[in-house]
Amino acid sequence: MALLSLIVPVYRVEEYLAECLDSLLGQSFTDFEVIAVDDASPDGSGEILSAYAERDSRIKVVTLPRNVGLGAARNTGLQHATGRYVWCVDSDDWLPPGTLEAVAARIEQTTPDLLVTGYARVYWDGRVEDHPVSAVHQGREVPETFTFAEQPGLLNHLWIACNKVIRRDFLVETGLTFGPGWYEDVAFVLPLMLASGRISLLDRDCYGYRQRQQGAITRTVSDRHFEVFDQWDRVFEFMNSRPGEFATLRPVIFQRMIWHCLQVLGHASRVPGPMRRTFFARISAQYRRHLPSGGAPVAAGNDGMKQRLVALGAYQLFELLMSAWQIRQRLAGRRPQAGAPIPRRVVQRSPIKTG
């Protein structure tokens, strides 16, 4: 049994696939397998996988007869995995050198149910945003392993699946799988963190998260962004399946749900203009549906104001305030500091509380 099974779903990534596979096979740590799932990709990705599999026996290719989507392709890969730990790696991303060695060492040191690593967003224009897990504790003492209830600040460290290394037996015990639809990571990662008895952190950039200018759902105008509500419903269904167990966490998860849905609405490249009112109404419906019995905390500043408007269902006022904010942003953008260099690498640090 290998220590790690790397699950790589593949669809229309022939431009990036070789870089991804090279980053895996070139690691100094070698006790791993790659489960590459060809999700009926119509380009040359299948041929690339076949060529790599012929050269390296650690690559196992599973070819699907029809396209099933990212979540279902990952589930197929997880079903074929044999490693002690599983890790979903998207086929247009990569692992920096030394990553698997560092991950293996942390696993052996802490034997977690869930290992959360740092990662970097790498943009098409050369910008790089570092997302260290040190932002979770901001210099405070954190045990080698903990539960989500003990460190709820982890909620603000993006809930992507690709910086989560999961003990496979634990995943099987929970019965968690990726659901259909966009934003599938939400309904997988949040229940995973809630259920984990032993979470550990690895404060190292372990994942290159490519931000493509085209092709990513986060930059696609579509009514499919409404699927975010289904994913959050699944999160609350999971909590409801364990009555009382997550009662203290429901308010912060509720607040994060509202924040996330508003982020989707506020992104100019997602919700079509004619559907904005309907999308806002759906956020208000989610507010009423999932509001904890004891209420929910209200964030400070603009986030808190938007949350109050959602609670009131005040769409017109919301749009008025958003328009005013955008005008201020544009005016501020016209007054750059003379001679100021353009930053190429920044550290993304969220205002995260650990208590």
LUMLO-319633 format. One record per residue: residue in one letter; x, y, z of N, C-alpha, C, CB in turn. Coordinates in steps of 0.02 Angstrom, whole numbers, plus 50000, padded with zeros to 5 digits. Glycine has a CB too. Example, Ala and Ser with C-alpha at 12.3 -4.5 7.8 and 13.67 -1.06 7.14 Angstrom:
A506604971650390506154977550390506604983550390505654977650452
S506424988850354506844994750357506455000250394507044997050286
//
This chain:
M500424994050000500005000050000500445006250000499525000050061
A500335010649951500695016949949500455021550004500625020249880
L500865026350023500645031150073500125035850043501245035250099
L500225037849980499795042949950499505040649883500195049449939
S498865042049874498545041349809498365048349785497905036649814
L498635050249728498505056749699497965055949646499155059949670
I497395059149657496825058449612496835064349563496145058249652
V496895062749498496965067949447496415067249395497665067549413
P495865071049401495335070949349495575074849288494665073849376
V495435072349229495715075349168495155076849118496245070749136
Y495115083249098494625085149047494865091649014493915086049078
R494995091348950495195097148910495785101048941494615101748902
V496315097548957496895100748988497545098848953496935098749062
E497515097248888498125095048854498675100248857497975093348782
E498495106548864498995111948868499385111748934498655118748860
Y499075109048987499375109349053499545102449082498915112849100
L499295097049053499325090549085500035088049096498955085549043
A500475088849046501165086449054501505089949112501555087648989
E501395096449120501695100149176501455097349242501535107749171
C500805095849246500535093049307500865086249323499775092249302
L500865081849274501135075049286501875075249301501005070649224
D502245079649266502965080249280503095082549352503295085149231
S502655086949376502745089449445502625083949496502275095349458
L502215078949479502085073449524502645068249520501415070149508
L502805066249460503295060949451504005063249466503265058349380
G504125069649466504795072249480504925073449554504905078449443
Q504455071749598504545072849670505085068249698503885071749707
S505435070649748505945066449781505635060749819506375070749827
F505045061549845504685056249880504325052049827504175059249932
T504375045449833504125041149779503585036149799504695037449750
D503395036049863502905030949886502195033449874503015029349961
F502005033849810501345036149793501115033049727501335043849787
E500475033349716500175031449652499775037249625499725025149660
V499715037549559499305042649526498715039149494499715046649474
I498115041049514497505038549483497245044049437496955036449536
A497395043349372497185048449323496525046249291497735049449269
V496025050449297495355048749271495225052949208494805050049324
D495245049549151495085052949088494325053449082495385049049026
D494085059549094493355060749095493095061949024493195066849141
A493225056948980493015057448910493245063948879492255056748903
S493875065748891494135072048866494185071848790494825073548897
P493915076948755493895076848682494535079048648493335081148658
D495025081248687495655083648658496185078148661495915089948694
G496815079848662497345074948662497565072648731497925077648627
S497165074148783497365072448851497435064848860496845075148901
G496985060948829497015053748836497665050848810496435050548800
E497905053348753498535051048725499115052748771498645053948655
I499085058648800499625060748847499635056048907499525068148870
L499055054348934499025049748991499305042948973498295049049016
S499125040448915499365033848894500125033748888499055031848826
A500405039048860501135039348852501485039448920501325045448811
Y501225043248967501525043649034501445036949070501215049249075
A500865033749064500755027449099501215021949073500025025249090
E501385022249009501855017348981502545018149011501885018048905
R502735024249028503405025649054503455024849129503615032549034
D502895025449165502935025349238502355021249266502925032649268
S502515015849299501995011249324501595014149381502305004749346
R501805019749410501425022849465500785026149439501865027949502
I500735027149374500145030349346499655025049324500335034849286
K499045025449351498495021049331497955025349298498205017049393
V497785023749237497305027649199496625024249200497545028849127
V496115027949220495425025649217495075029849164495065026249287
T494815026649113494495030249058493735029549063494755027748990
L493385035149067492665035049072492345035249003492405040949115
P491795031648992491485031448926491125037948907490985025748923
R490955041948957490625048348943490835053348996489845047548942
N490765059648980490955064949026490465065349084490985071648990
V490735065049146490305065149206490405071349249490425058949247
G490915075249235491035081249274491565080049328490395083549306
L491815085549356492375085349402492235081149464492575092249422
G491675082349497491525078849559491485071349549490895081349588
A491105069149499491025062049487491685058849464490485060749434
A492085062449426492745059849406493195058849466493075064549355
R493175063649512493565062749574493315056749613493525069149618
N492665055849617492395050049653492635043549622491625050149653
T492665043349556492925037349522493645036149541492855038049446
G494045041349542494745040549561494815038149633495105047149553
L494405040949678494425038849748494245031449755493955043249790
Q493785029049715493595022049718494165017449698492995020749674
H494615019849655495175015749632495795016649675495325017449560
A495785021249721496375022749762496515017149812496285029349799
T497145015949825497345010849874497805013749928497695005149840
G497995020049923498465022949971498155024250039498735029349943
R498585025250089498335026950156498005033750156498905026750207
Y498265038250116497985045050111497845046650038498475050250141
V497335050650027497145052649959497185060249953496425050249942
W497345062449892497425069649879497185071049808498185071849889
C496695075449801496435077349736496855083049707495695079449740
V497165081749650497585086649616497275088049548498325084049608
D497075094149536496775095849471497305095849417496425102749474
S497115093649358497605092249305497885098449271497295087849254
D497645104349287497965110449262498385113849316497435115249235
D498465110549373498865113249427499505109149435498465113249494
W499885110349488500505106749497500715106849571501065109749454
L501175102349589501465102149656502185104749653501445094949685
P502355109649694503045112149694503535106649716503105118249741
P504175107249698504675102249718504705101549794505355104149691
G504785095449817504845094049889504195093449925505245099249920
T503635094449890502985094449923502825087649954502445096349873
L502875082249916502665075749941503105073449999502695070549885
E503735075149998504165073450054503945077050117504895075250038
A503765083450111503535087350169502865084750193503475094750151
V502415083050147501755080450166501835073750201501305079750104
A502255069350174502355062750205502635063450275502825058550161
A503105068050285503405068950351502875071350400503985073950347
R502445075950379501925078450424501415073050441501575084550393
I501255068950392500795063450404501085058650456500645059750340
E501705056750447502015052050494502075055050563502705049950468
Q502155061550567502225065050631501565065550668502515071950620
T501015066550632500375068250665499805063250652500155074950643
T499875058850603499345054150583498645057350584499345048050630
P498545062650545497895066150547497365062650507497985073250522
D496745064350520496205062650474496235067150413495505063250509
L496435073350426496435078450373497045082950382495785082650374
L497445083450329498025087950329497865093750281498675084150307
V497925099850307497795105950268498455109450254497285110650305
T498605110750191499235113850173499145120950149499585109650119
G499695124550147499695131050113499675130050038500305135150134
Y499505135250003499485134849929499595141849901498815131849903
A499685142149835499785148549802499315149049742500525149549780
R498965154449736498575155949675499055159049625497965160749690
V499105156249566499555158749514499135161049455500075153249493
Y499155167649442498735170549391499075170649322498535177649411
W498655171349271498895171249202499365177049187498315171349154
D499325182449225499745188349211500375188349253499345194649224
G500515182849288501135182349327501055183849401501635186949299
R500485186549422500385187749493500335181249531499765192049504
V500595181349592500565175449636500325177749704501255171849641
E499795174449729499545175849797499695169849841498785177449796
D500085170849892500225165549940499665165049991500895166649975
H499445158950005498935157650056499215152850108498285154850023
P499605155550155499895151150206499385149150259500495154550239
V499435143150286498975141150339499145144550404498995133650347
S499705147950408499855151750469499335157150481500555154950464
A498965159150427498435164050436497875161350481498145166050369
V497835154750487497315151750529497435153450602497295144150520
H498065153450623498205154550694498555161150707498625148950722
Q498815164650655499115171250661499615171650719498575176450670
G500065166750721500595166850770500405163850837500805173750781
R499785162150848499575159050911499765151650912498825159850922
E499835149050971500005141950979499425137550956500195140451052
V499565132850912499055128250888499315121150898498885129550812
P498915116650926499135109750936499315106450869498595105650973
E499705101150873499875097550812499255094750778500365091850828
T498765092650817498125090550789497565093850829498045082750789
F497005095050796496445098450829495815096850791496565106150832
T495245098850817494615098250782494415105050754494055095450829
F493945104950708493705111150679493385115550732493195109650624
A493045112550781492735116350834493255120150876492315111850879
E493855117250881494395120450919494745125950880494895115250941
Q494715125650814495025130850772494545132850715495705128350743
P493985135950731493495137750679493755142750628492865140350710
G494315146050644494625150550595494815147050531495225153850625
L494865140350534495015136550474494475137550420495075129150491
L493885139650440493335140750393493525146150342492705142750431
N493945150750362494125156250318494715154750273494265162350358
H495015148750281495535146550235495185142750180496085142050272
L495205145250120494785143150064494645135650065495105144949999
W493995133850056493775126950061493855123149996493055126650084
I494405124149962494555120149903494785113249926495105123549859
A494665108249883494865101449900495605100249888494465096449859
C495915104249845496585102649822497145104449871496715106049757
N496995107349927497515108049979497325103950041497605115449998
K496935098650030496725094150084496955087050069495945094350093
V497365084250114497605077350109497215073350161498385076850120
I496875068050139496365064750181496545057450194495675065250148
R496485055350256496575048250271496015044350239496595047050349
R496195039550198495685036150156495185032250198496025031550107
D495405028750250494935025050291494435029750324495315021050345
F494665035550346494215040450376493695042750325494615046550402
L493915043950263493455046150211492925040750197493835047750146
V493135034550196492665029050185492165028650242493035022350178
E492405029550304491965029150362491435034650361492375029750427
T491615040650339491125046150338490625045350281491485052850331
G490815041750229490375040950171490325047150127489695039050194
L490775052050138490745058150099491005057150029491145063650134
T490655059949981490865059949911490725066849882490495054349870
F491015068149824490875074349789490185073949756491425075949737
G489785079149765489135079349734489165082449665488645083149777
P488615082349628488595085249562488555092849565488005082549522
G488725096049510488625103249504489245107249518488095105349551
W489195113749503489745118449517489795119649592489625125149479
Y490375121949614490525123249684490495116849726490035128449713
E490675111249695490625104749727491085104049788490785099249678
D491625108049790492085107549847491755109649913492695111949835
V491275114349909490945116849970490625111150009490415122049952
A490225106949974489845101750008490265095550024489255099649965
F490885095550003491345090150020491815092250076491745087949958
V492145097950068492665100050115492385102050183493065105750085
L491835105850184491575108050249491335102250293491005112950238
P490935097550268490785091650309491405087750328490295087150272
L491885087450284492505083950299492855087050359492975083950238
M492905093750360493215097150416492815096250480493315104550401
L492155096650474491725095750532491805088850564491005096850514
A491875083750522491895076850546492585074650570491665072150493
S493105078250551493785076150567493935076650642494295080350528
G494185071250669494385071350739495095073750749494315064450769
R495495073350695496195075450698496365079250634496675069250707
I496405085850640496615090150585497315092650600496115096150574
S497735092750549498405095350557498555100250502498925089550557
L499025104750514499215109850465499935108850441499135116850495
L500055110550379500735110650352500835117550321500855104850299
D501215121750356501285128650334501845129150282501445133150395
R501675126850224502145126750168501725127350103502585120250168
D501995130750054501665131149990501715124349956501975136849945
C501165120649958501165113749932500755112949869500905109149985
Y500495118349842500055117549784500065123749741499335115949808
G500175122749677500125128249629499425128349598500655127549574
Y499025133149618498315133449599498245138349541497865135749660
R498215135749481498205139949421497545143649414498335135649359
Q497595150149402497005154349391496995156149317497015160849436
R496595152549279496575153649207496135159649189496315147349171
Q496335163249137495945168949115495295166749083496345173249067
Q495315160949050494715158149019494655150849036494735159148942
G494035148449040493925141349051493735139549122494515137649033
A493875143949171493705142549241492975144649254494185146249289
I492625140949297491935142749311491885149349347491595137249353
T492415151249383492405157649419492435163549372492975157949468
R492555162349308492565167849259492085166249202493285168849232
T491545162749218491045160849168490365163549187491015153149161
V490085167749145489415170449158488915164949141489275176949116
S488535162649191488085157049181487575156749237488475150449176
D486985154049220486485152949272486675146949316485795151849242
R487205143249298487425137649339487725139849406487935133549300
H487865146249412488105148649477487565148049531488325155949472
F486945147149511486405145849559486515139149595485715145849524
E486935134849568487065128349600487435129049666487475123949553
V487715135049679488045136049744487555135049802488345143149747
F486905136649791486415135849844486305128349860485745139049823
D486305124149809486235116949820486805114249862486185113249754
Q487415116749848487995114349885487955116249959488645117049855
W487735122349973487665124450043487095120750077487555131950047
D486565119150040486025115150069486305108350091485455114150018
R486765105550052487055099050070487475099550134487485096350013
V487805105250143488195106250205487725106050265488575112950202
F487165109650261486705109850317486345103150326486205115450308
E486225099550272485945092850278486415088250316485795089950208
F487065088950304487555084950341487525086750415488265086050313
M487505093150431487475095150502486825092750533487535102650509
N486275093050496485635090750523485625083250535485065092650476
S486045079550498486065072350507486395070350573486435069050450
R486725075150605487045073850670486785079050720487825074150664
P486165078450742485845083550784486255085150846485145081250804
G486345091650858486685093850918487445093850914486475089750974
E487725089950869488455089250867488805095650845488655083550821
F488485099450800488805105350772488435111750790488855104650696
A488055111550844487635117250862488035123650871487245115750926
T488615123250902489005129250915489325132050852489545127850967
L489385127850800489705129950738489215132550686490105124250710
R488585131150695488095133150645488095140750631487395131050667
P488145145050683488145152250668488715154450623488175156150732
V489335151950635489895154250594489855151350523490575152350627
I489605145150517489525142150451488965145750413489365134650457
F488435147550448487895151350417488165158050391487335152550467
Q488545161550432488815168050411489265167250350489195171350468
R489665161850349490115160750293489715159050230490605155050309
M489165155550237488745154050179488485160550147488155149650200
I488225165050188487975171350161488535175250128487645175550217
W489105175450160489685178950131489865175950063490295178550178
H489885169350059490085166049996489585167449940490155158550007
C488945166849955488435168049904488465175249879487745166449931
L488605179949924488665186949904489295188049863488685191449966
Q489825184249877490425184649836490285182449764490985180249866
V489895177149757489705174849691489305180249654489305168249695
L488815183049689488415188349659488825194449641487845190349706
G489325196049682489715202049672490255201449619490035203949735
H490355195449592490865194349541490565195949473491135186949543
A490865200649437490585203049374490565197649320490965208849350
S490975192449328491015187249276490645180949294491745185649262
R490125181449336489765175449355489005175949342489875174049429
V488645179449383487915179549377487705184449322487595181549445
P487335182049272487095186549218486675192249247486685182649166
G486745198149218486395204049242485655203149253486495209649196
P485285200349205484555199649214484365194849271484245197149151
M484855190949295484695186049347484915188249417485015179449331
R485195194249422485465196449486484925197049540485815203149478
R484345199849521483805200449570483585193649596483205204249539
T483515188849550483315182149570483835178849614483185177849508
F484475179949597485015177049637485005179949707485695178249604
F484915186549712484875189849778484295187049818484805197449770
A483725185949785483145183149819483295176149845482535182949772
R483685172349808483865165649831484325166049892484215161749775
I484765170949894485185171849954484735173350015485695177649944
S484255177850005483795179450060483405173350082483305185050039
A483215169150034482855162950052483305158250091482595159349988
Q483945157850072484425153750110484505156550180485115153650074
Y484505163150186484555166250252483995163950297484555174050245
R483395164350272482815162350313482805154850326482155164450277
R483015150950278482985143750284483485141050335483115140450217
H484075143850337484615140950378484815145150438485215139750335
L484465150750450484645154950507484605150950572484175161150511
P485145150650610485135146950674484605149750721485825147050707
S484345145550764483815147550809484035153250855483585141650851
G484675153450872484925158750915485185164750877485465156150959
G485065165050812485315170550772486025169150747485305176950812
A486315173950713486985173150685487375179550695486945171450610
P488035179150701488445185150708488415189350645489165183350725
V488495195850652488495200350595489195203250589487965206150603
A489495202550530490175204950519490195212550523490445202550452
A490785215250532490875222450533490925225050461491515224450573
G490825231550453490945234850389490455232950334491635233350366
N490715232750272490285231450214489965224550216490685232250151
D490345219550239490065212850242489455212650288490595207850267
G489495216050345488935216250391488335219850361489135219450456
M488465225350325487925229050294487575224750241488195235550262
K487965221150201487665216950149487255211350181488215213950104
Q487505208650237487135203350271486455205950296487545200450330
R486445212050322485815214950346485325215950288485945221650382
L485575218150231485145219250173484865212650147485525222850118
V485265207350150485015200750132484445198650178485585195550134
A484545199850243484025197950292483375201650277484265199450363
L483425207850254482835211950239482555210550169482995219250245
G482945207150127482735206150058482745212650018482045203150056
A483185217250038483195224050009483655224249948483415229150061
Y483425221549892483845221049833484025227849804483505216849781
Q483535232349796483675238749764484185242749804483035242749756
L484115242849870484605246349912485285243049907484365246549985
F485285236549904485925232849896486275235049832485795225149896
E485915235249776486225237149713486455244349714485745235949656
L486075248649746486265255649751486925256449789485715259749786
L486985252849845487605253249884488195250149847487505249849951
M488065244649811488605241549773488845246049717488375234849744
S488385249649684488575254249631488995259949659487955257049596
A488805262549717489185267849749489885265449768488825270549811
W489935259349792490585256549811491025255649750490495249849847
Q490745253449694491135252449633491385259149605490715248949580
I490975264349611491195270949589491795273249631490625276049595
R491745272249696492315274149740492945270249721492135272849814
Q492855263849705493435259749687493755262249622493235252449679
R493335263949573493605266449510493965273149519493045267149458
L493665277549559493995283949572494655283049607493545288549613
A494675278449655495305277049690495815274149643495185272249749
G495595270249595496055267049548496355271949499495715261749510
R496065277749492496335282749445496885286949477495785287349421
R497025285849541497535289849574498085285449601497215293949631
P498445281749558498995277649583499565281949607499225272849529
Q499945279349652500525282949677501055283249622500815279449740
A501305289249609501785290149554502405285849565501985297549548
G502585282049513503195278049516503135271749557503735282149542
A502535270149582502465264249625502525257949583501785264449663
P502935253049605503005246849568502375242549572503615242849593
I502255238449522501685233949522501885227649561501455232249449
P501535225949615501715219949653501575213649612501335219749719
R502035208949612501945202749576501795196949623502565201249535
R501995197449685501845192149731501615195149797502465187549743
V501045193049821500775195649883500575189749927500165200249869
V500545191049992500315186050039499605187550057500775185750101
Q499155182850045498445183750060498335181650132497995179650011
R498175186350174498055184850245497365187350263498605188150290
S496915182750279496235184550297496215186350371495745178850282
P495755190750391495665192350463495305186550497495265199050472
I495695181750520495405175550546495475175250621495745169450514
K494925173550654494935172650725494985165250741494305175750757
T495325163650795495395156650814494975154650872496105155150829
G494645159450904494255157750963493525156350946494285163251012
//
